[in-house]
Amino acid sequence: MATFPLEIVTPDRKFFSGEVESVIVRGIDGDLAVLKDRAPLVTPLKICKVRIIIDGKERVAALCNGYIKVSKEGTTIISDAAEWPDEIDVKRAKEAKERAEKRLNERPSGIDTKRAELALRRALNRLEVAEMKNTNGTKNINQ
């Protein structure tokens, strides 16, 4: 399959850089798959998993918001945060999930509901990706 360059950057680091067969993310209008020679676009991303296909194997990471830019030169994802499964602190993610759920269930006065909902989504996304730790976020998609 034809490849194209992909870069994923965060404020802290260049998270990923390399040739890929495809990348799948969740934009504001739903899932978006990018293949070589896709029409150019720029769109915001939701809290999501990024699925990167390299040599018929899928790698998955957690993304926290951001933007994707597709051009004929390649694809760039700029995200607030990105983590491979083995980088996720599961204990911290579970604690964040529990805090957000408690705020949403109890609804104390002055709670920023939107902020609590986003915290819950981030924690759930990180926990889903962390479950892939045993495979290092990689699986063969050609089976």
C-alpha positions in Angstrom: 0.0 0.0 0.0 1.2 3.5 -0.7 2.5 5.6 2.2 2.7 9.2 3.2 4.5 11.1 6.0 2.7 11.6 9.3 3.8 13.8 12.2 2.1 14.0 15.5 3.2 16.8 17.8 2.3 18.0 21.2 3.5 21.0 23.2 6.0 18.7 24.9 7.4 16.6 22.1 7.3 15.2 18.6 5.2 12.2 19.5 5.4 10.4 16.1 7.1 10.9 12.8 7.2 8.4 9.9 5.8 6.9 6.8 2.3 5.4 7.3 -0.3 3.6 5.1 -3.2 5.3 6.8 -4.3 7.2 10.0 -7.8 7.2 11.5 -8.9 9.9 14.0 -12.2 11.3 15.3 -12.9 14.8 13.9 -15.8 17.0 15.0 -18.0 15.4 12.2 -17.0 11.8 13.0 -14.2 9.4 12.2 -11.8 10.4 9.5 -9.4 8.1 7.6 -6.5 9.5 5.8 -4.8 7.7 2.9 -2.1 8.8 0.5 -3.4 11.6 -1.9 -6.4 12.4 0.2 -8.0 15.8 -0.5 -6.4 18.5 1.6 -8.2 19.6 4.8 -7.8 21.0 8.2 -10.3 20.1 11.0 -10.5 20.0 14.8 -10.2 16.7 16.6 -12.1 15.4 19.5 -10.7 13.4 22.4 -10.0 10.1 20.6 -7.8 7.3 19.8 -5.4 7.7 16.8 -5.0 4.6 14.8 -1.8 4.5 12.7 -1.3 1.7 10.1 2.3 0.9 9.2 3.2 -2.3 7.3 -0.2 -3.8 7.8 0.0 -3.3 11.6 -2.1 -0.9 13.6 -0.7 1.2 16.4 -3.1 3.0 18.7 -2.5 6.0 21.0 -4.6 8.3 23.0 -5.1 11.9 21.8 -6.5 14.8 23.7 -8.1 17.3 21.3 -6.2 19.1 18.6 -6.2 19.5 14.8 -5.3 17.5 11.8 -3.9 19.0 8.6 -3.8 17.0 5.4 -1.9 18.3 2.5 -0.1 16.8 -0.5 3.1 17.0 1.4 1.8 14.9 4.3 -0.4 14.8 7.4 0.2 16.6 10.6 -1.7 16.2 13.9 -1.2 18.8 16.6 -2.6 17.6 19.9 -2.7 18.9 23.5 -1.4 15.5 24.6 -0.6 12.1 23.0 0.3 8.8 24.8 1.1 5.3 23.7 -0.6 2.6 25.9 2.6 1.9 27.9 3.0 5.6 28.8 -0.4 5.9 30.4 -0.5 6.0 34.2 -3.6 3.8 34.7 -3.9 4.7 38.4 -4.0 8.4 37.7 -6.5 7.9 34.8 -8.8 5.8 37.1 -8.6 8.5 39.8 -9.5 11.2 37.2 -12.4 9.1 36.0 -13.7 8.6 39.6 -13.4 12.4 40.4 -15.2 13.4 37.2 -18.0 10.8 37.8 -18.4 12.0 41.4 -18.7 15.6 40.3 -21.2 14.7 37.6 -23.3 12.6 39.9 -23.3 14.9 42.9 -23.4 18.2 40.9 -22.2 20.4 43.8 -23.0 24.1 43.4 -20.6 25.9 41.1 -19.5 22.8 39.2 -18.4 23.3 35.7 -20.3 20.5 34.1 -18.6 20.8 30.7 -15.2 20.6 32.3 -16.2 17.5 34.3 -17.6 15.8 31.2 -14.3 16.5 29.3 -12.3 15.2 32.1 -14.4 12.0 32.1 -14.0 11.6 28.3 -10.2 12.1 28.6 -9.9 9.5 31.4 -12.1 6.9 29.6 -10.1 7.4 26.4 -6.8 6.9 28.2 -8.1 3.8 30.0 -9.3 2.2 26.8 -5.9 2.8 25.1 -4.1 1.6 28.3 -5.9 -1.8 28.0 -3.8 -2.3 24.8 -0.6 -2.2 26.8 0.1 -5.9 26.5 0.3 -5.6 22.7 2.1 -2.2 22.9 -0.8 -0.8 21.1 0.0 -2.9 18.0 -2.1 -5.5 16.2 -1.9 -7.1 12.8 -4.8 -5.9 10.6 -4.1 -8.3 7.8 -5.3 -11.5 9.6 
